[in-house]
Amino acid sequence: MIPEDEINRLMDLAIADKTTEPAFFRALLGATLYALAPRKSKRGRLHFIQFTTPQGVTVFPCFTDQAQAVAAAGGNATLVGLTGRQLLELTRGRILLLNPNSISCLLYPEEVAALLDRDEVAIVEQLETGDRQLRIAPPTDVPSRLIDQLNSIFSTLPSVVAAYALEIGDEHTSKERGLLIAVAVPQKDAERVARAVITNLHGCVENFERSIDLTSFEPGDTPDWLDAAKVAPIYERAPTRNLDLSHIQVH
């Protein structure tokens, strides 16, 4: 079992240096995590407390620090301590918010699955282009297996409306052309989609020699540069059909 002070040290290190994130998340599986459960629950069944963020995302809070967990529980909840692996297995499919009352971090379902099933953790970084002038154009030489993989990922994410693949690079040189995936997704879901794509592509594109970046925009608000590129989507979610129930008689 990894001591509490060691897992908190590794978390501080991961916050300061993203390259150490994989070591922290792997160590998390062997540490004690604390969750909150209602004081009154159905006999023989374990229920955990969740809450919805101001952005409308439902998260499951858990803690590496017992003192923080006790303070959060107050007199309204029961503290449940489990190994990280046990807790992550029990809460598969949920969005985990680690140490919500201090410097916190989110773990999305796709990242939890990769950690538990493949011992993999992808490093996700947000980059700002600033005043750099970029050339965006229709893509060339994109492997069909990469497009198939992206479509498979997007099909599991209901918030994704459409996605486009483009070539991106410096305006003044033809070198270092990368691939840009532009995704139509509500802002509140954009981070999860980015992490899901990067996590699921991790280890699957070793032979793809160009960088792959993601950007997002609100559905229905297509950016001018995407319109100007005149590219067809690589993925579109099929519209939901409303069932016609007018012919059904109720007795």
HUBEL-V314538 format. One record per residue. N is the residue number from 0. RES is the residue in one letter. PHI is phi in degrees with one decimal (999 if undefined). PSI is psi in whole degrees, -180 to 180 (NA if undefined). D_CENTER is the distance of its C-alpha to the mean C-alpha in whole Angstrom. Layout:
n=N res=RES phi=PHI psi=PSI d_center=D_CENTER
n=N res=RES phi=PHI psi=PSI d_center=D_CENTER
This chain:
n=0 res=M phi=999 psi=133 d_center=27
n=1 res=I phi=-83.5 psi=126 d_center=26
n=2 res=P phi=-61.4 psi=154 d_center=27
n=3 res=E phi=-60.6 psi=-43 d_center=26
n=4 res=D phi=-65.8 psi=-31 d_center=27
n=5 res=E phi=-73.3 psi=-42 d_center=26
n=6 res=I phi=-68.1 psi=-34 d_center=22
n=7 res=N phi=-69.9 psi=-34 d_center=22
n=8 res=R phi=-65.0 psi=-43 d_center=24
n=9 res=L phi=-65.2 psi=-35 d_center=21
n=10 res=M phi=-67.4 psi=-44 d_center=18
n=11 res=D phi=-59.8 psi=-39 d_center=20
n=12 res=L phi=-66.2 psi=-41 d_center=21
n=13 res=A phi=-67.1 psi=-35 d_center=17
n=14 res=I phi=-66.6 psi=-37 d_center=17
n=15 res=A phi=-79.6 psi=-29 d_center=20
n=16 res=D phi=-141.4 psi=106 d_center=19
n=17 res=K phi=-61.4 psi=-25 d_center=16
n=18 res=T phi=-66.6 psi=-15 d_center=17
n=19 res=T phi=-94.9 psi=1 d_center=18
n=20 res=E phi=-57.3 psi=-46 d_center=15
n=21 res=P phi=-56.2 psi=-41 d_center=15
n=22 res=A phi=-64.2 psi=-39 d_center=18
n=23 res=F phi=-65.6 psi=-48 d_center=17
n=24 res=F phi=-67.3 psi=-35 d_center=14
n=25 res=R phi=-67.0 psi=-39 d_center=17
n=26 res=A phi=-66.1 psi=-30 d_center=20
n=27 res=L phi=-58.7 psi=-32 d_center=18
n=28 res=L phi=-63.8 psi=-28 d_center=19
n=29 res=G phi=-102.0 psi=7 d_center=22
n=30 res=A phi=-99.0 psi=168 d_center=22
n=31 res=T phi=-87.8 psi=127 d_center=23
n=32 res=L phi=-112.9 psi=147 d_center=21
n=33 res=Y phi=-115.1 psi=132 d_center=22
n=34 res=A phi=-121.5 psi=166 d_center=21
n=35 res=L phi=-109.7 psi=135 d_center=23
n=36 res=A phi=-125.8 psi=149 d_center=25
n=37 res=P phi=-60.3 psi=145 d_center=27
n=38 res=R phi=-64.5 psi=-34 d_center=31
n=39 res=K phi=-112.8 psi=115 d_center=32
n=40 res=S phi=-139.8 psi=166 d_center=30
n=41 res=K phi=-62.1 psi=138 d_center=32
n=42 res=R phi=-59.4 psi=131 d_center=34
n=43 res=G phi=82.9 psi=-2 d_center=32
n=44 res=R phi=-121.1 psi=139 d_center=29
n=45 res=L phi=-102.1 psi=122 d_center=26
n=46 res=H phi=-118.1 psi=139 d_center=24
n=47 res=F phi=-107.2 psi=151 d_center=21
n=48 res=I phi=-83.1 psi=134 d_center=21
n=49 res=Q phi=-124.1 psi=167 d_center=18
n=50 res=F phi=-148.2 psi=164 d_center=18
n=51 res=T phi=-105.7 psi=130 d_center=16
n=52 res=T phi=-74.4 psi=165 d_center=16
n=53 res=P phi=-58.1 psi=-22 d_center=18
n=54 res=Q phi=-83.5 psi=-2 d_center=15
n=55 res=G phi=88.4 psi=17 d_center=15
n=56 res=V phi=-103.0 psi=128 d_center=12
n=57 res=T phi=-83.7 psi=126 d_center=13
n=58 res=V phi=-127.1 psi=156 d_center=12
n=59 res=F phi=-109.6 psi=111 d_center=14
n=60 res=P phi=-80.4 psi=140 d_center=16
n=61 res=C phi=-147.6 psi=165 d_center=17
n=62 res=F phi=-134.6 psi=142 d_center=19
n=63 res=T phi=-90.2 psi=-19 d_center=20
n=64 res=D phi=-106.8 psi=117 d_center=23
n=65 res=Q phi=-63.3 psi=-38 d_center=26
n=66 res=A phi=-62.6 psi=-41 d_center=28
n=67 res=Q phi=-63.7 psi=-40 d_center=25
n=68 res=A phi=-65.3 psi=-42 d_center=24
n=69 res=V phi=-62.4 psi=-43 d_center=28
n=70 res=A phi=-63.6 psi=-40 d_center=28
n=71 res=A phi=-69.4 psi=-35 d_center=25
n=72 res=A phi=-69.0 psi=-38 d_center=27
n=73 res=G phi=54.5 psi=-136 d_center=30
n=74 res=G phi=-105.0 psi=10 d_center=33
n=75 res=N phi=-105.8 psi=-9 d_center=30
n=76 res=A phi=-141.6 psi=161 d_center=28
n=77 res=T phi=-102.8 psi=140 d_center=29
n=78 res=L phi=-87.5 psi=132 d_center=27
n=79 res=V phi=-121.4 psi=121 d_center=25
n=80 res=G phi=-107.8 psi=126 d_center=25
n=81 res=L phi=-139.6 psi=163 d_center=23
n=82 res=T phi=-67.1 psi=155 d_center=22
n=83 res=G phi=-56.3 psi=-41 d_center=19
n=84 res=R phi=-63.4 psi=-44 d_center=19
n=85 res=Q phi=-61.6 psi=-45 d_center=21
n=86 res=L phi=-67.7 psi=-41 d_center=18
n=87 res=L phi=-67.3 psi=-35 d_center=15
n=88 res=E phi=-66.3 psi=-42 d_center=17
n=89 res=L phi=-67.8 psi=-26 d_center=19
n=90 res=T phi=-112.7 psi=23 d_center=15
n=91 res=R phi=-51.7 psi=139 d_center=13
n=92 res=G phi=92.9 psi=-10 d_center=11
n=93 res=R phi=-99.6 psi=160 d_center=11
n=94 res=I phi=-91.6 psi=120 d_center=9
n=95 res=L phi=-92.8 psi=133 d_center=10
n=96 res=L phi=-113.5 psi=110 d_center=12
n=97 res=L phi=-90.1 psi=127 d_center=14
n=98 res=N phi=52.8 psi=63 d_center=17
n=99 res=P phi=-64.5 psi=-21 d_center=17
n=100 res=N phi=-97.2 psi=9 d_center=20
n=101 res=S phi=-138.3 psi=-146 d_center=20
n=102 res=I phi=-73.0 psi=110 d_center=18
n=103 res=S phi=-108.9 psi=168 d_center=15
n=104 res=C phi=-146.1 psi=153 d_center=11
n=105 res=L phi=-101.8 psi=143 d_center=8
n=106 res=L phi=-123.4 psi=119 d_center=7
n=107 res=Y phi=-87.9 psi=159 d_center=5
n=108 res=P phi=-53.6 psi=-38 d_center=7
n=109 res=E phi=-66.3 psi=-36 d_center=7
n=110 res=E phi=-71.9 psi=-39 d_center=7
n=111 res=V phi=-62.3 psi=-44 d_center=10
n=112 res=A phi=-62.2 psi=-43 d_center=11
n=113 res=A phi=-64.5 psi=-38 d_center=11
n=114 res=L phi=-67.7 psi=-46 d_center=13
n=115 res=L phi=-73.2 psi=-41 d_center=15
n=116 res=D phi=-89.1 psi=-33 d_center=16
n=117 res=R phi=-124.8 psi=0 d_center=16
n=118 res=D phi=57.0 psi=35 d_center=16
n=119 res=E phi=-113.6 psi=143 d_center=14
n=120 res=V phi=-138.8 psi=118 d_center=12
n=121 res=A phi=-87.1 psi=143 d_center=10
n=122 res=I phi=-92.1 psi=124 d_center=11
n=123 res=V phi=-112.2 psi=125 d_center=9
n=124 res=E phi=-124.7 psi=142 d_center=12
n=125 res=Q phi=-99.4 psi=126 d_center=13
n=126 res=L phi=-114.7 psi=142 d_center=16
n=127 res=E phi=-108.5 psi=131 d_center=19
n=128 res=T phi=-81.6 psi=-20 d_center=22
n=129 res=G phi=61.0 psi=-133 d_center=24
n=130 res=D phi=-92.7 psi=6 d_center=28
n=131 res=R phi=-63.9 psi=132 d_center=27
n=132 res=Q phi=-87.0 psi=126 d_center=29
n=133 res=L phi=-118.2 psi=147 d_center=26
n=134 res=R phi=-102.4 psi=124 d_center=28
n=135 res=I phi=-118.9 psi=128 d_center=26
n=136 res=A phi=-147.1 psi=168 d_center=27
n=137 res=P phi=-56.9 psi=148 d_center=27
n=138 res=P phi=-78.8 psi=157 d_center=25
n=139 res=T phi=-130.6 psi=147 d_center=28
n=140 res=D phi=55.6 psi=48 d_center=27
n=141 res=V phi=-97.7 psi=119 d_center=24
n=142 res=P phi=-60.2 psi=138 d_center=24
n=143 res=S phi=-63.0 psi=-31 d_center=24
n=144 res=R phi=-65.7 psi=-31 d_center=22
n=145 res=L phi=-69.6 psi=-43 d_center=19
n=146 res=I phi=-63.2 psi=-42 d_center=19
n=147 res=D phi=-61.9 psi=-41 d_center=20
n=148 res=Q phi=-64.6 psi=-42 d_center=16
n=149 res=L phi=-63.5 psi=-43 d_center=15
n=150 res=N phi=-62.1 psi=-39 d_center=16
n=151 res=S phi=-63.3 psi=-40 d_center=15
n=152 res=I phi=-67.7 psi=-48 d_center=12
n=153 res=F phi=-62.6 psi=-32 d_center=12
n=154 res=S phi=-66.4 psi=-20 d_center=15
n=155 res=T phi=-92.1 psi=-3 d_center=12
n=156 res=L phi=-115.1 psi=97 d_center=10
n=157 res=P phi=-59.3 psi=-22 d_center=13
n=158 res=S phi=-76.7 psi=-17 d_center=12
n=159 res=V phi=-79.1 psi=122 d_center=13
n=160 res=V phi=-92.8 psi=-41 d_center=16
n=161 res=A phi=-160.3 psi=163 d_center=17
n=162 res=A phi=-147.3 psi=149 d_center=16
n=163 res=Y phi=-131.7 psi=147 d_center=19
n=164 res=A phi=-112.0 psi=131 d_center=20
n=165 res=L phi=-137.3 psi=162 d_center=22
n=166 res=E phi=-95.9 psi=137 d_center=24
n=167 res=I phi=-134.2 psi=142 d_center=23
n=168 res=G phi=-170.8 psi=180 d_center=26
n=169 res=D phi=-67.3 psi=139 d_center=28
n=170 res=E phi=-61.2 psi=-28 d_center=31
n=171 res=H phi=-105.1 psi=5 d_center=34
n=172 res=T phi=-145.5 psi=151 d_center=33
n=173 res=S phi=-91.4 psi=-2 d_center=32
n=174 res=K phi=-84.7 psi=163 d_center=31
n=175 res=E phi=56.3 psi=47 d_center=27
n=176 res=R phi=-78.6 psi=123 d_center=26
n=177 res=G phi=-107.1 psi=179 d_center=22
n=178 res=L phi=-108.7 psi=130 d_center=20
n=179 res=L phi=-112.8 psi=125 d_center=18
n=180 res=I phi=-103.7 psi=115 d_center=16
n=181 res=A phi=-101.7 psi=124 d_center=16
n=182 res=V phi=-118.5 psi=129 d_center=14
n=183 res=A phi=-85.9 psi=109 d_center=15
n=184 res=V phi=-155.2 psi=142 d_center=13
n=185 res=P phi=-56.4 psi=145 d_center=14
n=186 res=Q phi=-55.4 psi=-38 d_center=13
n=187 res=K phi=-66.2 psi=-20 d_center=11
n=188 res=D phi=-105.6 psi=-1 d_center=8
n=189 res=A phi=-63.5 psi=-42 d_center=8
n=190 res=E phi=-64.8 psi=-43 d_center=6
n=191 res=R phi=-60.8 psi=-43 d_center=3
n=192 res=V phi=-62.4 psi=-45 d_center=5
n=193 res=A phi=-60.7 psi=-45 d_center=6
n=194 res=R phi=-68.2 psi=-36 d_center=4
n=195 res=A phi=-64.6 psi=-43 d_center=5
n=196 res=V phi=-64.5 psi=-50 d_center=8
n=197 res=I phi=-65.0 psi=-40 d_center=9
n=198 res=T phi=-63.5 psi=-44 d_center=8
n=199 res=N phi=-77.5 psi=-23 d_center=10
n=200 res=L phi=-84.1 psi=-18 d_center=13
n=201 res=H phi=-58.1 psi=122 d_center=13
n=202 res=G phi=85.3 psi=-4 d_center=17
n=203 res=C phi=-104.9 psi=-8 d_center=17
n=204 res=V phi=-128.3 psi=38 d_center=19
n=205 res=E phi=-59.4 psi=-34 d_center=21
n=206 res=N phi=-89.6 psi=1 d_center=24
n=207 res=F phi=-86.9 psi=113 d_center=22
n=208 res=E phi=-86.6 psi=-1 d_center=24
n=209 res=R phi=-104.7 psi=155 d_center=22
n=210 res=S phi=-70.4 psi=152 d_center=19
n=211 res=I phi=-123.5 psi=120 d_center=16
n=212 res=D phi=-119.0 psi=157 d_center=15
n=213 res=L phi=-124.2 psi=145 d_center=13
n=214 res=T phi=-139.3 psi=162 d_center=14
n=215 res=S phi=-135.9 psi=160 d_center=13
n=216 res=F phi=-149.5 psi=157 d_center=16
n=217 res=E phi=-67.4 psi=134 d_center=17
n=218 res=P phi=-55.1 psi=135 d_center=19
n=219 res=G phi=86.9 psi=-4 d_center=22
n=220 res=D phi=-125.4 psi=62 d_center=22
n=221 res=T phi=-65.0 psi=127 d_center=23
n=222 res=P phi=-66.2 psi=153 d_center=23
n=223 res=D phi=-59.3 psi=-40 d_center=27
n=224 res=W phi=-65.3 psi=-28 d_center=26
n=225 res=L phi=-76.3 psi=-41 d_center=24
n=226 res=D phi=-60.1 psi=-41 d_center=27
n=227 res=A phi=-67.1 psi=-28 d_center=29
n=228 res=A phi=-72.6 psi=-23 d_center=28
n=229 res=K phi=52.8 psi=55 d_center=29
n=230 res=V phi=-112.3 psi=147 d_center=26
n=231 res=A phi=-82.2 psi=150 d_center=25
n=232 res=P phi=-66.3 psi=146 d_center=22
n=233 res=I phi=-86.6 psi=-15 d_center=21
n=234 res=Y phi=-149.7 psi=137 d_center=19
n=235 res=E phi=-139.5 psi=130 d_center=20
n=236 res=R phi=-75.4 psi=133 d_center=19
n=237 res=A phi=-64.8 psi=136 d_center=22
n=238 res=P phi=-63.5 psi=146 d_center=24
n=239 res=T phi=-74.6 psi=131 d_center=24
n=240 res=R phi=-92.3 psi=134 d_center=28
n=241 res=N phi=-87.5 psi=129 d_center=30
n=242 res=L phi=-72.9 psi=136 d_center=32
n=243 res=D phi=-86.5 psi=108 d_center=36
n=244 res=L phi=-105.8 psi=13 d_center=38
n=245 res=S phi=-66.2 psi=-24 d_center=41
n=246 res=H phi=-85.5 psi=-5 d_center=43
n=247 res=I phi=-87.8 psi=129 d_center=42
n=248 res=Q phi=-99.9 psi=135 d_center=45
n=249 res=V phi=-101.0 psi=126 d_center=44
n=250 res=H phi=-107.8 psi=NA d_center=47
